[in-house]
Amino acid sequence: MILDYEPGDKVTNPNNKDWGIGQVQSIINDKVTVNFENVGKKVINANNVDLKKIG
């Protein structure tokens, strides 16, 4: 699996739009750590959630 984002990229979680815009902090294997504006830092399993890159 190839992820199309890297640290610093802005993303949204289509399953939880109320989380707001997040910034990718780190990517380790299939775990993506994102700091969202409304809910703070979340670790996302990229196999289960397809984050959408902004811009």
PANU-643637 format. One record per atom (N, C-alpha, C, O, CB): residue in three letters; x, y, z. Coordinates in steps of 0.001 Angstrom, whole numbers, plus 500000, padded with zeros to 6 digits. Each point is the difference from the previous one (the first is absolute). Glycine has a CB too. Example, Ala and Ser with C-alpha at 12.3 -4.5 7.8 and 13.67 -1.06 7.14 Angstrom:
ALA513190494310507800 ALA499110501190500000 ALA500900501200500000 ALA501036499981500665 ALA497072498846500581 SER501542502223498034 SER500820501190500060 SER499230501090500730 SER500509501108500169 SER500675498264497686 
This chain:
MET500850498805500000 MET499150501195500000 MET500884501243500000 MET500942500102500786 MET497213498662500446 ILE501539502162497897 ILE500752501249499926 ILE499080501129500438 ILE498927500200499429 ILE502550498922498688 LEU498952501611502898 LEU499210501124500494 LEU500407501252499234 LEU501185500221499751 LEU498601498724502554 ASP499230501875497322 ASP500297501175499179 ASP500108501274500829 ASP499742501092499494 ASP499083497808498616 TYR501554500969503158 TYR500236501178500831 TYR501246499782500841 TYR500469498876500177 TYR497063501641499883 GLU502988500588500452 GLU501221499965500789 GLU499871501025501121 GLU499089500828499970 GLU502296498430498024 PRO499509500705502996 PRO499906500960501108 PRO499912501438499493 PRO500735500413499103 PRO500561498002502337 GLY497781502330499162 GLY499763501387499610 GLY498791500181499113 GLY499455501100499910 GLY502950499257500283 ASP497164498571499144 ASP498834500095499126 ASP498725500213500805 ASP499876499515501125 ASP501273499015497213 LYS497915502194501082 LYS498680500212500598 LYS499052498935499470 LYS499970499722498801 LYS500436502778501420 VAL498811496900500692 VAL499072498937499621 VAL498689500155500758 VAL499910500733500986 VAL502019497726498527 THR497047500825499997 THR498748499868500740 THR499677498516500102 THR500460499188499198 THR498695503088500009 ASN500048497395501791 ASN499517498632500156 ASN498548499984499547 ASN499131500522500699 ASN502468498986501239 PRO498121499893496889 PRO498628500033499469 PRO498986499317500908 PRO498807500290499916 PRO502171499741497818 ASN499478499062503136 ASN499100499314500923 ASN499644500866501202 ASN499000499746500670 ASN501984498090498598 ASN499825503186501013 ASN499780500890501145 ASN500282501436499586 ASN500978500601500444 ASN499636497558501174 LYS498536502383497538 LYS500219501343499459 LYS500032501063501100 LYS500631501043499829 LYS498249498232498058 ASP500448500473503235 ASP499974500977501084 ASP501347500127500718 ASP500178500899500822 ASP497404498598499457 TRP503367499613499417 TRP501346500126500576 TRP500721501210499425 TRP500942500509500607 TRP499159497005499709 GLY499465502946498529 GLY500625501149499360 GLY501226499599499187 GLY500204498830499678 GLY498956502602502178 ILE501639499564497826 ILE501211499775499209 ILE501111499534500931 ILE500176500526501099 ILE499137501234497200 GLY501433497238501233 GLY501112499494500785 GLY501308500152499249 GLY500029500078498772 GLY498436498317502347 GLN502621501646499649 GLN501335500029499409 GLN500713498711500351 GLN500082499623501170 GLN500017502898498968 VAL500419496798498839 VAL500717498746500216 VAL501274500284500790 VAL500803500851499616 VAL498254498169498240 GLN501121500250503265 GLN501174500162500843 GLN501071498965499666 GLN501181500324499872 GLN497359500608501930 SER501019497801498059 SER500950498932499694 SER499278498834499348 SER498785499850500130 SER502669500850501795 ILE499311498480497373 ILE499475498791499376 ILE500973498872500335 ILE501171500050499624 ILE497678501252498474 ILE500664497694502603 ILE500805498832500337 ILE499217498775499562 ILE498946499683500550 ILE502179501488501424 ASN499424498139497008 ASN499297498875499385 ASN498627500474499527 ASN499923500894499157 ASN501313497438502316 ASP497682501093499048 ASP498663500430499572 ASP499306500871501041 ASP498792500225499916 ASP501039497693498742 LYS500928502573502323 LYS499443500872501032 LYS500374501453499701 LYS501178500347499924 LYS498956497783501784 VAL498855502699498126 VAL500209501410499677 VAL499543500829501204 VAL498840499922500405 VAL500838499661497081 THR501223501200503077 THR499650500890501102 THR499649501362499420 THR500788500619499286 THR500729498132502329 VAL497261501701498719 VAL499487501261499452 VAL499520500865501151 VAL499324499515500908 VAL500002499370496913 ASN501022502397502146 ASN499522500956500991 ASN498830500764499396 ASN500192500870499151 ASN502116499339501903 PHE496467499461499389 PHE498783500628499469 PHE499650501241500806 PHE500241500060501206 PHE498926497703498002 GLU500253503244500100 GLU499710501281500641 GLU498934499900501098 GLU500032500780500951 GLU500588500315496908 ASN498448497968502029 ASN498889499938500963 ASN500146498912501057 ASN499384500092501061 ASN499188500783497147 VAL502230498096501525 VAL500087498876500947 VAL501425499667500413 VAL500216499073500781 VAL497724500035498204 GLY503028501630500505 GLY501383499763500392 GLY500635498845499236 GLY499619499687498872 GLY499820501198503371 LYS501538498494498406 LYS500814498988499328 LYS499295498652499974 LYS499500499523501019 LYS502560501691499695 LYS497909498182498108 LYS499402498678499803 LYS500977499139499211 LYS500686500486499100 LYS496961500476500951 VAL502410497746500297 VAL500775499041499224 VAL499012499230499135 VAL499102499330500509 VAL502726500474501284 ILE498347500297496902 ILE499074499422499028 ILE500644498783499352 ILE501154500056499576 ILE497799502205499997 ASN500306496643500351 ASN500472498825499266 ASN499623500215498533 ASN498819500002499651 ASN500934498436502392 ALA501243501740497113 ALA499759500331498595 ALA499344498841499245 ALA499481500199498901 ALA502488501344501175 ASN498048497260500492 ASN499307498878499360 ASN498492500108500177 ASN499242499444499205 ASN502764499118501189 ASN497551502149500640 ASN498573500100500318 ASN499371501333499620 ASN498793500070499765 ASN501635498367502074 VAL500374502619498097 VAL499482501343499729 VAL500779500601498845 VAL501231500003500006 VAL498084500306502410 ASP499962500202496586 ASP500627500619498848 ASP499988501507500191 ASP499040500671499623 ASP500255497420498872 LEU501780502445502096 LEU500096501435500212 LEU500044500713498644 LEU500604499510499046 LEU500605500125503159 LYS498155501506497731 LYS499957500786498763 LYS500955501183500119 LYS499883500813500917 LYS497714498496498663 LYS503334500780499498 LYS500978501081499981 LYS499334501271499484 LYS499199499956499066 LYS502694498398500576 ILE498444502772500969 ILE499459501298499585 ILE501068500712499176 ILE501142500153500432 ILE497355500006501634 GLY501109500270496746 GLY500911500787499170 GLY500889499224499173 GLY500808500565499262 GLY499095501067502361 
